[in-house]
Amino acid sequence: MLLKNCIGLSLLNRLFTTPQKVPDGLWQGDVLIESLSRNNSALLFRRLVVLGLLASSLPLPGCANRIVKARRMPARYQAAHVTNAKVADLSRLSMSTTSSSLIEVEDVVDVTISSGLEEAGRITPTPVRVDNNGVATIALVGQVPLAGLEPFQAEQRIANAAIERGLFKAPQVTVTMRKKAINRITVVGAVKEQGIKELPKGQSTLLAALMAAGSLDEKAGTT
């Protein structure tokens, strides 16, 4: 439509700016209508007809109008109306999360290794941090990948590593979670409790942030 409008305006411009001679040698712009010959009168009439047809098919704003109002947008481009944001399905904001007991990067776990010959109560757990590569450095055993494992799986992996490295024949290993890695986020806006919140790294979703902030406020809207 835009191309059609521009072509039409260009044609109109040519119709009324191109000089046409009349029999007496003067240009059309300098001659009164009464002095036009019969042929020129017919030509002017045809041009007026063309002008009327083009004017009826062109919108008044012309080629420069590119404004589209929101209410004229197709329905598929309009946001769904929500009367009360509190009744919106917040579960749609959730994402896949990891198990709360799963060992992740930057978690701290307590590791106990014994040969079974030590006296009861003489062995104390050793805190071990999982580095950014998912590897934990354990005393006597060395480096063991633990990220992505449940604690009972980590116990078996540490025990296997100790046996393979000739350190123990049948070690007893215990792994427990001491501290989960967290993300500190700031929640502001239409929530009940604004401020800094701490979320486990494996469960840092928008829904978790809203829940940590006490859910949406009574005055929460859709904008």
C-alpha positions in Angstrom: 0.0 0.0 0.0 2.9 2.4 0.8 4.5 1.8 -2.6 1.1 2.3 -4.3 0.6 5.6 -2.5 4.0 6.9 -3.3 3.6 6.0 -7.0 0.2 7.8 -7.1 1.6 11.0 -5.6 4.5 10.9 -8.1 2.0 10.6 -11.0 -0.1 13.5 -9.8 3.1 15.6 -9.5 4.0 14.8 -13.1 0.5 15.6 -14.3 0.5 19.1 -12.9 4.1 20.1 -13.2 4.9 19.0 -16.7 4.5 22.1 -18.9 2.1 21.8 -21.9 2.1 24.3 -24.7 -1.1 25.9 -26.0 -1.6 27.1 -29.5 -0.6 30.7 -28.8 2.9 29.6 -27.6 2.4 30.3 -23.9 2.9 27.7 -21.1 -0.1 26.3 -19.4 0.8 28.0 -16.1 0.6 31.4 -17.7 -2.7 31.0 -19.6 -6.2 31.5 -18.4 -8.6 28.7 -18.7 -10.7 30.7 -21.2 -7.7 30.9 -23.6 -7.2 27.1 -23.8 -8.0 25.5 -27.2 -10.5 22.7 -27.5 -7.7 20.0 -27.6 -6.1 21.4 -24.4 -9.6 21.6 -22.7 -10.1 17.9 -23.5 -6.6 17.1 -22.1 -7.3 19.1 -18.9 -10.6 17.3 -18.5 -8.9 13.9 -18.7 -6.3 15.0 -16.2 -9.0 16.1 -13.8 -10.7 12.7 -14.1 -7.4 10.9 -13.4 -6.9 13.2 -10.4 -10.3 12.4 -9.0 -9.7 8.6 -9.3 -6.2 8.8 -7.7 -7.4 11.1 -4.9 -10.2 8.7 -4.0 -7.8 5.8 -3.7 -5.1 7.5 -1.6 -5.2 8.0 2.2 -4.8 11.6 3.3 -1.7 11.1 5.4 0.3 10.0 2.3 3.7 8.2 2.3 4.9 9.5 5.6 2.3 7.9 7.8 3.8 4.8 9.5 2.1 5.1 12.9 0.1 2.0 14.0 -2.0 2.4 17.1 -2.1 -0.4 19.6 -5.9 -0.9 19.4 -5.5 -1.5 15.6 -2.9 -4.3 16.1 -3.9 -7.8 15.0 -5.2 -9.9 18.0 -2.2 -12.3 17.7 0.2 -9.4 18.6 -1.8 -8.1 21.6 -0.9 -9.2 25.1 -3.5 -11.3 26.9 -5.5 -9.2 29.4 -5.2 -10.2 33.1 -7.7 -8.6 35.4 -5.9 -9.5 38.6 -2.3 -10.5 38.5 -2.7 -12.4 41.8 -4.8 -15.1 40.1 -2.3 -15.6 37.3 -0.7 -19.0 37.0 2.7 -18.3 38.6 3.7 -21.9 37.9 4.4 -20.8 34.3 7.4 -18.9 35.6 9.1 -21.9 37.0 12.0 -23.7 35.4 13.6 -27.1 35.7 15.6 -27.2 38.9 18.0 -29.6 40.5 17.5 -31.7 43.6 18.1 -29.9 46.8 20.5 -32.7 47.9 22.4 -32.9 44.7 26.1 -31.8 45.1 26.8 -28.8 42.9 29.7 -26.4 42.1 30.7 -24.3 45.2 28.8 -26.6 47.6 30.6 -27.5 50.8 30.3 -31.1 52.0 31.5 -33.0 55.1 33.6 -36.0 54.2 34.6 -38.8 56.6 36.9 -41.7 55.6 37.9 -44.5 58.0 39.4 -47.9 57.7 37.1 -49.4 60.3 39.9 -49.8 62.8 39.7 -46.4 64.5 38.1 -45.9 67.8 34.5 -44.6 67.9 34.3 -40.9 68.1 37.9 -40.3 67.1 37.1 -39.4 63.5 35.8 -36.0 62.7 34.2 -34.9 59.3 36.4 -32.8 57.1 34.7 -29.9 55.2 35.4 -30.0 51.5 34.5 -27.4 48.9 33.6 -28.4 45.3 35.5 -26.1 43.0 34.2 -24.4 39.8 35.2 -27.5 37.8 33.1 -29.8 40.0 36.1 -31.4 41.7 36.7 -31.8 45.4 40.1 -32.1 46.9 39.9 -34.7 49.7 42.7 -35.2 52.3 44.7 -38.4 51.6 42.7 -39.3 48.6 43.2 -36.2 46.4 40.9 -34.8 43.7 37.6 -36.5 43.1 34.8 -35.2 40.8 31.6 -34.9 42.9 29.4 -32.3 41.1 26.1 -33.7 39.9 26.1 -36.6 42.4 23.9 -37.4 45.3 25.7 -37.8 48.7 25.5 -41.6 48.6 26.9 -41.6 45.1 29.8 -39.3 46.2 30.6 -41.8 49.0 31.0 -44.6 46.5 33.1 -42.6 44.2 35.4 -41.5 46.9 35.8 -45.0 48.2 36.6 -46.3 44.7 39.2 -43.6 44.3 40.8 -44.5 47.6 41.0 -48.2 46.7 42.3 -47.5 43.1 45.1 -45.3 44.5 46.1 -48.0 47.0 45.2 -45.9 50.1 42.6 -48.1 51.6 41.4 -51.7 51.1 37.8 -51.3 52.2 37.2 -47.7 53.3 34.0 -46.5 55.0 33.1 -43.1 53.6 30.4 -40.7 54.7 29.4 -37.6 52.8 26.8 -35.0 54.1 25.8 -31.6 52.8 27.2 -28.8 55.0 26.3 -25.7 52.9 24.6 -25.2 49.6 26.0 -22.6 47.1 23.7 -19.7 46.9 22.9 -16.7 44.7 22.2 -13.4 46.3 19.5 -11.5 44.4 17.6 -8.2 44.9 13.9 -8.3 44.5 12.0 -5.0 44.1 8.6 -4.0 42.8 5.1 -5.1 43.6 6.1 -7.9 46.1 5.3 -8.1 49.8 8.9 -8.3 51.0 11.4 -6.4 48.9 15.2 -6.7 49.5 18.1 -9.1 49.1 17.2 -12.8 49.0 19.3 -15.9 49.0 18.4 -18.7 46.7 20.2 -22.1 46.1 22.1 -22.0 42.8 20.2 -25.0 41.5 16.9 -23.4 42.3 17.4 -19.8 41.3 14.2 -19.2 39.2 11.8 -16.3 38.9 9.1 -18.2 40.7 11.6 -19.0 43.6 12.4 -15.3 43.8 8.7 -14.3 44.0 8.1 -16.9 46.7 11.2 -15.7 48.7 9.7 -12.2 48.5 6.4 -13.3 49.9 4.6 -13.5 46.5 2.9 -10.6 44.7 1.6 -7.5 46.5 -2.1 -6.7 46.7 -1.6 -3.9 44.2 0.4 -5.9 41.7 -0.7 -5.3 38.1 0.2 -6.6 34.7 2.5 -3.8 33.6 
